[in-house]
Amino acid sequence: MTRKKKLLFVFDFLLVIILILLDQYTKYLAIINLKEQEAFQILSGVLELNYLENRGAAFGMLQNQKLFFVFIAAIILILILYFLYKLPDKKKYTILHMLLTMIAAGAVGNMIDRIRYDYVVDFIYLVIINFPIFNVADIYVTVSTFVLVILILFIYKEDDLSFLSFKQNKIREIK
């Protein structure tokens, strides 16, 4: 592993830690300020803070499946580590490092809640579109995944992503 790649891993790790701390701090604030309180209006009819204990996944699906969610989060983290390891240390892949790191931080942030509380603390509610209540970790995962899909579909070419291939290089015949 090159020195540059090692530095990228250190950067990835530090970014994950910072993002998890931010997520957990916002959830802590939600617990002490919003739990058992009326919703706090930030922009009337647009955005409010509204405490919710989510025992399911996105949009409240699969209620009370803690072990399943922890298992899925662990698989996602393993895959992200694999992709980060395989990512070339070229500048054009820096955004992929950041996006994968943000997805990992979101997965870990919500996994911490599931292990600690048996539910995920959600508190951000977009009233204007009646969007399900979510949290900062959800923002990391959703926005990063959306940008990642856009990059893979429209920016990166097949050759740019060839490092993910499981195909072995052809062995040259010795004559």
C-alpha positions as CSV (number, residue, x, y, z in Angstrom):
1,M,0.0,0.0,0.0
2,T,1.4,3.4,-1.0
3,R,2.0,6.2,1.4
4,K,-0.6,8.3,-0.3
5,K,-3.2,5.5,0.0
6,K,-2.3,5.2,3.7
7,L,-2.9,8.9,4.2
8,L,-6.3,8.6,2.4
9,F,-7.3,5.9,4.8
10,V,-6.3,8.1,7.8
11,F,-8.3,10.9,6.2
12,D,-11.3,8.6,5.7
13,F,-11.1,7.3,9.3
14,L,-10.9,10.9,10.7
15,L,-13.8,12.0,8.5
16,V,-15.9,9.1,9.7
17,I,-15.2,9.9,13.3
18,I,-16.0,13.6,12.9
19,L,-19.2,12.8,11.0
20,I,-20.3,10.2,13.6
21,L,-19.6,12.7,16.5
22,L,-21.7,15.3,14.7
23,D,-24.5,12.9,14.2
24,Q,-24.5,11.6,17.7
25,Y,-24.3,15.1,19.2
26,T,-27.4,16.2,17.2
27,K,-29.2,13.1,18.4
28,Y,-28.2,13.9,22.0
29,L,-29.5,17.4,21.6
30,A,-32.8,16.0,20.1
31,I,-33.2,13.7,23.1
32,I,-32.6,16.4,25.8
33,N,-34.5,19.1,24.0
34,L,-37.3,17.5,21.9
35,K,-38.2,14.2,23.6
36,E,-41.8,14.5,25.1
37,Q,-42.1,18.0,23.7
38,E,-44.2,19.6,21.0
39,A,-42.6,19.9,17.6
40,F,-40.2,22.9,17.4
41,Q,-41.1,25.1,14.3
42,I,-38.0,26.3,12.4
43,L,-39.8,27.5,9.3
44,S,-43.6,27.3,9.8
45,G,-45.1,24.9,7.4
46,V,-41.7,24.0,6.0
47,L,-39.3,22.5,8.5
48,E,-39.6,21.5,12.1
49,L,-37.8,19.5,14.7
50,N,-39.9,16.6,15.9
51,Y,-38.6,13.8,18.1
52,L,-39.2,10.2,16.9
53,E,-37.9,6.8,18.1
54,N,-37.7,4.9,14.8
55,R,-37.5,1.1,15.4
56,G,-37.7,0.4,11.6
57,A,-35.8,1.4,8.5
58,A,-36.4,4.1,6.0
59,F,-40.0,5.3,6.1
60,G,-40.6,3.1,9.2
61,M,-40.4,-0.2,7.3
62,L,-39.4,-3.5,9.0
63,Q,-40.2,-2.4,12.6
64,N,-38.2,-4.0,15.5
65,Q,-35.6,-5.8,13.3
66,K,-32.6,-4.6,15.2
67,L,-30.3,-7.6,14.5
68,F,-31.2,-7.5,10.8
69,F,-30.3,-3.8,10.6
70,V,-27.0,-4.2,12.5
71,F,-26.1,-7.2,10.2
72,I,-26.9,-5.1,7.1
73,A,-24.9,-2.2,8.4
74,A,-21.9,-4.5,9.1
75,I,-22.1,-5.9,5.5
76,I,-22.3,-2.3,4.1
77,L,-19.2,-1.3,6.2
78,I,-17.2,-4.3,5.0
79,L,-18.1,-3.5,1.3
80,I,-17.2,0.2,1.8
81,L,-13.8,-0.8,3.3
82,Y,-13.2,-3.1,0.4
83,F,-14.1,-0.3,-2.1
84,L,-11.9,2.2,-0.3
85,Y,-9.0,-0.3,-0.3
86,K,-9.5,-0.9,-4.1
87,L,-9.9,2.7,-5.0
88,P,-6.9,4.1,-6.8
89,D,-5.2,7.0,-5.0
90,K,-5.7,9.3,-8.0
91,K,-7.2,12.7,-7.5
92,K,-10.3,11.9,-9.6
93,Y,-11.4,9.3,-7.0
94,T,-11.2,11.7,-4.0
95,I,-14.9,12.4,-4.3
96,L,-15.6,8.7,-4.2
97,H,-13.6,8.4,-1.0
98,M,-15.6,11.2,0.6
99,L,-19.0,9.8,-0.5
100,L,-18.2,6.2,0.7
101,T,-16.9,7.7,4.0
102,M,-20.1,9.6,4.5
103,I,-22.2,6.5,3.8
104,A,-20.1,4.6,6.3
105,A,-20.5,7.3,8.9
106,G,-24.2,7.4,8.4
107,A,-24.5,3.6,8.7
108,V,-22.3,3.6,11.9
109,G,-24.3,6.5,13.4
110,N,-27.6,4.7,13.1
111,M,-26.1,1.4,14.1
112,I,-24.8,3.0,17.3
113,D,-28.4,4.1,18.1
114,R,-29.8,0.6,17.4
115,I,-27.3,-1.0,19.7
116,R,-27.5,1.6,22.4
117,Y,-31.3,2.3,22.4
118,D,-32.9,-0.4,20.2
119,Y,-34.1,2.4,17.9
120,V,-32.8,5.3,15.9
121,V,-33.3,8.8,17.0
122,D,-35.0,10.9,14.3
123,F,-35.9,14.5,14.6
124,I,-35.8,16.5,11.3
125,Y,-39.2,16.8,9.6
126,L,-39.8,18.5,6.2
127,V,-43.4,19.5,6.8
128,I,-43.8,21.0,3.3
129,I,-43.6,17.7,1.6
130,N,-44.7,15.5,4.5
131,F,-41.4,13.6,4.3
132,P,-40.7,11.0,7.0
133,I,-38.8,12.2,10.0
134,F,-35.0,11.6,9.6
135,N,-31.7,12.5,11.2
136,V,-28.2,13.7,10.3
137,A,-26.9,10.1,9.6
138,D,-29.8,9.6,7.2
139,I,-28.7,12.8,5.4
140,Y,-25.1,11.5,5.0
141,V,-26.4,8.2,3.5
142,T,-29.1,9.6,1.3
143,V,-27.2,12.5,-0.2
144,S,-24.0,10.6,-0.6
145,T,-25.7,7.6,-2.3
146,F,-27.6,9.9,-4.6
147,V,-24.4,11.7,-5.7
148,L,-22.6,8.4,-6.0
149,V,-25.2,7.0,-8.3
150,I,-25.1,10.2,-10.4
151,L,-21.3,10.0,-10.7
152,I,-21.4,6.3,-11.6
153,L,-24.2,6.8,-14.2
154,F,-23.0,10.0,-15.8
155,I,-19.5,11.0,-14.9
156,Y,-17.2,7.9,-14.5
157,K,-16.7,5.7,-17.5
158,E,-16.4,1.9,-17.4
159,D,-12.6,2.2,-17.5
160,D,-12.7,4.5,-14.4
161,L,-14.3,1.8,-12.4
162,S,-12.4,-1.2,-13.7
163,F,-10.5,-1.4,-10.3
164,L,-13.7,-3.0,-9.0
165,S,-13.6,-5.9,-11.4
166,F,-13.1,-9.4,-10.0
167,K,-11.6,-10.5,-13.3
168,Q,-8.0,-11.6,-13.3
169,N,-5.5,-10.1,-15.7
170,K,-4.8,-12.4,-18.6
171,I,-1.6,-14.3,-18.0
172,R,0.7,-13.8,-20.9
173,E,2.0,-17.0,-22.5
174,I,5.8,-17.4,-22.2
175,K,7.2,-18.4,-25.6
